[in-house]
């Protein structure tokens, strides 16, 4: 659900989880950045527009941004009983259900990434997410019964979900619980950005809970939007690398934000749909760069499931620019794909101290 929001006229330096802001109080046309912020999808949103705006334009943009996010929430939320997704999950099995164009687009992206990742991304994993205490139907934090886990795992699989793009219909062939949380936030980021494009905004940053899409420049000039890639330090996320972006998006998936512990062992919120269990590898986070944040979001989830070696292989095969933060004892090692070097240049890679990993030199475990 969307909660209270605020509007700030600000100068902005975004770093995924936090922004450094200085403000202005100009009453009419703003000459500094305008930032809209609040809560959505159980996280925050921050949308910054660098273009000068009148008060009327600001009001229209503020309402339009909220409408775009509300539409995605109403369609794809697992936490709302009245969402399109909840109705789909409750519909009779094997019966075709008409769905919105937006819902269809997200299902089509999910199907493609699932195929390319060999099942590491799977939106039918919802019943397992709930079983491990991370979804809307979750039980108190506990390790699930093995027999129940195996029963639910046997039902999971993208072959249980059929879509017909020509008629905008979909159906469930088994009683799977479709969960779009691994892609919907990225899709919402794209929708907000598309709305700003339609308003003729040339310079903006959209940040929905760390999923970021930018256009143009910041500070009213030719400066790049600067995005921080986080690493947990003493349990607190901290920007490890700062990368300049223009006209692109970044989605990040990590295992250090949502988890629970039992007998001193940590269980990540990221569930591998192939095993039915939380991930256990050394990959702490992965950031994927892509023109579409929905695609970046889905791929970040898939690679986070696969881990550093299998995930890097998949990123290279798909020619994705990615940054991985891989645990090395008490520290971290930062890996990037060859496509990242092509996108940002070797000077940036060298300056940030990143390790380029090609298909031939993926480190052994």
Secondary structure, DSSP 8 states (H G I E B T S, - for coil): ----EEEEEEEEEEETTEEEEEE---SSS--SEEEEEEEETTEEEEEEE-S---HHHHHHHHHHHHHHHHHHHHHH-SS-TTSHHHHHHHS-TT--EE--HHHHHHHHHHHHHHHHTTTSS-TTBHHHHHHTT-STT--SS----HHHHHHHHHH--GGGEEEETTTTEEEESS--B---TTTHHHHHHHHHHHHHHHTT--SEEEEETTEEEEES-BTTTTB-EEEEEEEEETTEEEEEEEEEESSEEEEEEESSSSEEEETTEEEES-EETTTTEE--SSEEEEEEEES-HHHHHHHHHHHHHH-HHHHHHHHHHTT-EEEEEEEETTEEEEEEEHHHHHHH-HHHHHHHT-EEE-GGG----
